[in-house]
Protein backbone atom coordinates (compact mmCIF):
# COMPACT_ATOMS: atom_id res chain seq x y z
CA UNK A 1 0.00 0.00 0.00
CA UNK A 2 2.85 2.40 0.82
CA UNK A 3 4.46 1.78 -2.62
CA UNK A 4 1.16 2.53 -4.28
CA UNK A 5 0.80 5.83 -2.32
CA UNK A 6 4.35 6.89 -3.33
CA UNK A 7 3.59 6.05 -6.97
CA UNK A 8 0.38 8.07 -6.92
CA UNK A 9 2.22 10.99 -5.26
CA UNK A 10 4.90 10.93 -7.96
CA UNK A 11 2.30 10.83 -10.73
CA UNK A 12 0.39 13.74 -9.18
CA UNK A 13 3.60 15.76 -8.73
CA UNK A 14 4.63 15.08 -12.34
CA UNK A 15 1.17 16.09 -13.58
CA UNK A 16 1.29 19.37 -11.62
CA UNK A 17 4.75 20.19 -13.02
CA UNK A 18 3.64 19.29 -16.57
CA UNK A 19 0.52 21.46 -16.34
CA UNK A 20 2.51 24.37 -14.93
CA UNK A 21 4.99 24.25 -17.80
CA UNK A 22 2.60 23.37 -20.65
CA UNK A 23 1.22 26.20 -22.84
CA UNK A 24 -2.21 27.27 -21.63
CA UNK A 25 -3.57 28.33 -25.01
CA UNK A 26 -3.08 32.01 -24.12
CA UNK A 27 -1.07 34.27 -26.34
CA UNK A 28 1.94 35.76 -24.62
CA UNK A 29 1.98 39.55 -24.92
CA UNK A 30 4.89 40.90 -26.87
CA UNK A 31 6.55 44.10 -25.79
CA UNK A 32 5.56 47.02 -28.00
CA UNK A 33 8.68 48.81 -29.22
CA UNK A 34 9.08 52.29 -27.79
CA UNK A 35 8.56 55.14 -30.25
CA UNK A 36 11.67 56.56 -31.82
CA UNK A 37 12.41 60.26 -31.90
CA UNK A 38 14.32 62.77 -33.96
CA UNK A 39 15.46 66.24 -32.96
CA UNK A 40 13.51 68.87 -34.89
CA UNK A 41 16.63 70.58 -36.28
CA UNK A 42 17.78 67.36 -37.97
CA UNK A 43 15.12 68.19 -40.56
CA UNK A 44 15.39 71.00 -43.11
CA UNK A 45 14.68 74.30 -41.28
CA UNK A 46 14.87 77.92 -42.41
CA UNK A 47 14.93 81.27 -40.66
CA UNK A 48 11.57 83.03 -40.98
CA UNK A 49 11.95 85.91 -38.52
CA UNK A 50 14.13 88.92 -37.77
CA UNK A 51 15.55 87.59 -34.47
CA UNK A 52 18.03 84.74 -34.28
CA UNK A 53 18.05 81.07 -33.40
CA UNK A 54 20.77 78.44 -33.35
CA UNK A 55 21.38 74.86 -32.51
CA UNK A 56 23.81 75.02 -29.61
CA UNK A 57 24.18 72.73 -26.62
CA UNK A 58 24.22 74.75 -23.41
CA UNK A 59 23.47 73.89 -19.79
CA UNK A 60 20.82 76.18 -18.28
CA UNK A 61 18.84 76.48 -15.06
CA UNK A 62 15.12 77.15 -15.45
CA UNK A 63 12.78 77.00 -12.48
CA UNK A 64 15.68 75.85 -10.27
CA UNK A 65 16.12 72.74 -12.45
CA UNK A 66 19.10 71.80 -14.64
CA UNK A 67 18.55 71.27 -18.38
CA UNK A 68 20.80 70.81 -21.38
CA UNK A 69 19.39 73.05 -24.07
CA UNK A 70 19.92 72.08 -27.72
CA UNK A 71 18.31 75.13 -29.33
CA UNK A 72 17.84 78.77 -28.41
CA UNK A 73 15.70 81.45 -29.98
CA UNK A 74 16.52 85.11 -29.33
CA UNK A 75 13.68 87.45 -30.24
CA UNK A 76 15.48 90.69 -29.32
CA UNK A 77 12.74 93.30 -28.99
CA UNK A 78 10.66 91.79 -31.82
CA UNK A 79 10.49 88.10 -32.73
CA UNK A 80 12.51 85.11 -33.87
CA UNK A 81 10.98 82.41 -36.05
CA UNK A 82 11.92 79.24 -37.86
CA UNK A 83 10.05 76.83 -40.11
CA UNK A 84 10.88 73.13 -40.52
CA UNK A 85 9.69 70.67 -43.13
CA UNK A 86 8.32 67.40 -41.68
CA UNK A 87 6.84 65.75 -44.77
CA UNK A 88 8.06 64.34 -47.04
CA UNK A 89 11.39 63.43 -45.44
CA UNK A 90 14.43 61.33 -46.33
CA UNK A 91 13.66 58.60 -43.79
CA UNK A 92 10.11 58.18 -45.09
CA UNK A 93 8.61 58.31 -41.59
CA UNK A 94 5.33 59.83 -40.49
CA UNK A 95 6.00 61.83 -37.35
CA UNK A 96 3.30 61.48 -34.70
CA UNK A 97 4.06 63.88 -31.84
CA UNK A 98 6.10 67.03 -31.39
CA UNK A 99 7.26 67.63 -27.83
CA UNK A 100 8.72 71.01 -26.93
CA UNK A 101 10.06 71.89 -23.48
CA UNK A 102 11.48 75.37 -23.06
CA UNK A 103 11.97 78.36 -20.83
CA UNK A 104 14.02 81.42 -19.97
CA UNK A 105 16.98 81.08 -17.60
CA UNK A 106 16.62 81.78 -13.89
CA UNK A 107 19.37 84.41 -14.05
CA UNK A 108 17.57 86.45 -16.74
CA UNK A 109 15.20 88.00 -14.16
CA UNK A 110 15.28 91.46 -15.77
CA UNK A 111 13.99 90.21 -19.11
CA UNK A 112 10.47 90.84 -20.37
CA UNK A 113 8.35 87.72 -20.95
CA UNK A 114 8.24 86.03 -24.35
CA UNK A 115 5.46 84.12 -26.08
CA UNK A 116 6.24 80.90 -27.92
CA UNK A 117 3.79 80.24 -30.76
CA UNK A 118 3.68 76.91 -32.60
CA UNK A 119 2.16 76.75 -36.07
CA UNK A 120 1.23 73.52 -37.86
CA UNK A 121 0.88 74.08 -41.60
CA UNK A 122 0.54 77.86 -41.05
CA UNK A 123 -2.23 77.51 -38.45
CA UNK A 124 -1.47 78.55 -34.85
CA UNK A 125 -1.79 75.36 -32.79
CA UNK A 126 -0.40 76.45 -29.40
CA UNK A 127 0.79 79.57 -27.61
CA UNK A 128 2.67 79.70 -24.27
CA UNK A 129 4.10 82.72 -22.50
CA UNK A 130 7.28 82.18 -20.51
CA UNK A 131 9.17 84.47 -18.20
CA UNK A 132 12.54 83.91 -16.53
CA UNK A 133 12.48 80.83 -14.32
CA UNK A 134 9.16 79.50 -15.68
CA UNK A 135 9.47 76.37 -17.86
CA UNK A 136 6.73 75.21 -20.24
CA UNK A 137 5.98 72.04 -22.21
CA UNK A 138 3.86 71.58 -25.33
CA UNK A 139 3.00 68.27 -26.99
CA UNK A 140 1.17 68.30 -30.33
CA UNK A 141 -0.11 65.69 -32.75
CA UNK A 142 1.73 66.22 -36.06
CA UNK A 143 0.60 63.05 -37.84
CA UNK A 144 -0.87 64.94 -40.82
CA UNK A 145 1.44 67.97 -40.65
CA UNK A 146 3.86 68.97 -43.41
CA UNK A 147 5.46 72.04 -41.80
CA UNK A 148 6.07 73.25 -38.25
CA UNK A 149 6.92 76.85 -37.39
CA UNK A 150 8.19 78.09 -34.04
CA UNK A 151 7.92 81.77 -33.24
CA UNK A 152 9.17 83.56 -30.11
CA UNK A 153 7.70 87.04 -29.64
CA UNK A 154 9.07 89.51 -27.08
CA UNK A 155 6.42 91.12 -24.86
CA UNK A 156 8.19 94.51 -25.10
CA UNK A 157 9.20 96.50 -28.14
CA UNK A 158 11.38 98.85 -26.10
CA UNK A 159 13.42 96.25 -24.13
CA UNK A 160 15.21 93.18 -25.38
CA UNK A 161 13.96 89.76 -24.34
CA UNK A 162 16.58 87.23 -23.35
CA UNK A 163 16.77 83.93 -25.17
CA UNK A 164 14.24 81.13 -24.87
CA UNK A 165 16.05 77.79 -24.47
CA UNK A 166 14.62 74.49 -25.76
CA UNK A 167 15.80 71.28 -24.10
CA UNK A 168 13.18 69.18 -25.89
CA UNK A 169 12.28 69.68 -29.53
CA UNK A 170 11.62 66.07 -30.42
CA UNK A 171 9.47 64.42 -33.04
CA UNK A 172 8.36 60.88 -32.18
CA UNK A 173 7.48 58.19 -34.70
CA UNK A 174 6.83 54.45 -34.63
CA UNK A 175 9.59 52.00 -35.54
CA UNK A 176 9.69 51.23 -39.24
CA UNK A 177 8.59 47.70 -40.21
CA UNK A 178 11.43 45.29 -40.96
CA UNK A 179 11.43 44.32 -44.62
C-alpha positions in Angstrom: 0.0 0.0 0.0 2.9 2.4 0.8 4.5 1.8 -2.6 1.2 2.5 -4.3 0.8 5.8 -2.3 4.3 6.9 -3.3 3.6 6.0 -7.0 0.4 8.1 -6.9 2.2 11.0 -5.3 4.9 10.9 -8.0 2.3 10.8 -10.7 0.4 13.7 -9.2 3.6 15.8 -8.7 4.6 15.1 -12.3 1.2 16.1 -13.6 1.3 19.4 -11.6 4.7 20.2 -13.0 3.6 19.3 -16.6 0.5 21.5 -16.3 2.5 24.4 -14.9 5.0 24.3 -17.8 2.6 23.4 -20.6 1.2 26.2 -22.8 -2.2 27.3 -21.6 -3.6 28.3 -25.0 -3.1 32.0 -24.1 -1.1 34.3 -26.3 1.9 35.8 -24.6 2.0 39.6 -24.9 4.9 40.9 -26.9 6.6 44.1 -25.8 5.6 47.0 -28.0 8.7 48.8 -29.2 9.1 52.3 -27.8 8.6 55.1 -30.2 11.7 56.6 -31.8 12.4 60.3 -31.9 14.3 62.8 -34.0 15.5 66.2 -33.0 13.5 68.9 -34.9 16.6 70.6 -36.3 17.8 67.4 -38.0 15.1 68.2 -40.6 15.4 71.0 -43.1 14.7 74.3 -41.3 14.9 77.9 -42.4 14.9 81.3 -40.7 11.6 83.0 -41.0 11.9 85.9 -38.5 14.1 88.9 -37.8 15.6 87.6 -34.5 18.0 84.7 -34.3 18.1 81.1 -33.4 20.8 78.4 -33.4 21.4 74.9 -32.5 23.8 75.0 -29.6 24.2 72.7 -26.6 24.2 74.7 -23.4 23.5 73.9 -19.8 20.8 76.2 -18.3 18.8 76.5 -15.1 15.1 77.1 -15.5 12.8 77.0 -12.5 15.7 75.9 -10.3 16.1 72.7 -12.4 19.1 71.8 -14.6 18.6 71.3 -18.4 20.8 70.8 -21.4 19.4 73.0 -24.1 19.9 72.1 -27.7 18.3 75.1 -29.3 17.8 78.8 -28.4 15.7 81.4 -30.0 16.5 85.1 -29.3 13.7 87.5 -30.2 15.5 90.7 -29.3 12.7 93.3 -29.0 10.7 91.8 -31.8 10.5 88.1 -32.7 12.5 85.1 -33.9 11.0 82.4 -36.1 11.9 79.2 -37.9 10.0 76.8 -40.1 10.9 73.1 -40.5 9.7 70.7 -43.1 8.3 67.4 -41.7 6.8 65.7 -44.8 8.1 64.3 -47.0 11.4 63.4 -45.4 14.4 61.3 -46.3 13.7 58.6 -43.8 10.1 58.2 -45.1 8.6 58.3 -41.6 5.3 59.8 -40.5 6.0 61.8 -37.3 3.3 61.5 -34.7 4.1 63.9 -31.8 6.1 67.0 -31.4 7.3 67.6 -27.8 8.7 71.0 -26.9 10.1 71.9 -23.5 11.5 75.4 -23.1 12.0 78.4 -20.8 14.0 81.4 -20.0 17.0 81.1 -17.6 16.6 81.8 -13.9 19.4 84.4 -14.0 17.6 86.5 -16.7 15.2 88.0 -14.2 15.3 91.5 -15.8 14.0 90.2 -19.1 10.5 90.8 -20.4 8.3 87.7 -21.0 8.2 86.0 -24.3 5.5 84.1 -26.1 6.2 80.9 -27.9 3.8 80.2 -30.8 3.7 76.9 -32.6 2.2 76.7 -36.1 1.2 73.5 -37.9 0.9 74.1 -41.6 0.5 77.9 -41.1 -2.2 77.5 -38.4 -1.5 78.6 -34.9 -1.8 75.4 -32.8 -0.4 76.5 -29.4 0.8 79.6 -27.6 2.7 79.7 -24.3 4.1 82.7 -22.5 7.3 82.2 -20.5 9.2 84.5 -18.2 12.5 83.9 -16.5 12.5 80.8 -14.3 9.2 79.5 -15.7 9.5 76.4 -17.9 6.7 75.2 -20.2 6.0 72.0 -22.2 3.9 71.6 -25.3 3.0 68.3 -27.0 1.2 68.3 -30.3 -0.1 65.7 -32.7 1.7 66.2 -36.1 0.6 63.1 -37.8 -0.9 64.9 -40.8 1.4 68.0 -40.6 3.9 69.0 -43.4 5.5 72.0 -41.8 6.1 73.2 -38.2 6.9 76.8 -37.4 8.2 78.1 -34.0 7.9 81.8 -33.2 9.2 83.6 -30.1 7.7 87.0 -29.6 9.1 89.5 -27.1 6.4 91.1 -24.9 8.2 94.5 -25.1 9.2 96.5 -28.1 11.4 98.8 -26.1 13.4 96.2 -24.1 15.2 93.2 -25.4 14.0 89.8 -24.3 16.6 87.2 -23.4 16.8 83.9 -25.2 14.2 81.1 -24.9 16.0 77.8 -24.5 14.6 74.5 -25.8 15.8 71.3 -24.1 13.2 69.2 -25.9 12.3 69.7 -29.5 11.6 66.1 -30.4 9.5 64.4 -33.0 8.4 60.9 -32.2 7.5 58.2 -34.7 6.8 54.4 -34.6 9.6 52.0 -35.5 9.7 51.2 -39.2 8.6 47.7 -40.2 11.4 45.3 -41.0 11.4 44.3 -44.6 
